[in-house]
């Protein structure tokens, strides 16, 4: 077999970017749906 020593192929870059962007989207939704209402509740 002729396996590369490092994972520097474009597929790994695209997969990592997909996972990171999905995680950022989930974090944004969490802040928007849970943190902001909680802070508004504390202010009232």
C-alpha positions, -999 to 999 in steps of 0.1 A, spaced: 0 0 0 11 35 -7 -5 55 22 5 91 27 23 101 59 2 132 65 -35 140 61 -30 170 38 -55 161 11 -84 185 2 -110 160 15 -97 164 51 -97 202 48 -133 201 35 -144 177 62 -128 198 90 -143 230 76 -177 213 75 -175 202 111 -162 235 123 -189 255 105 -216 231 118 -203 236 153 -203 274 149 -239 273 136 -250 252 166 -232 275 190 -249 305 174 -284 289 177 -277 280 213 -268 315 221 -298 329 203 -323 305 217 -311 300 253 -285 326 264 -302 357 250 -336 349 265 -320 340 299 -302 374 299 -334 392 291 -352 373 319 -325 384 343 -328 420 333 -366 422 338 
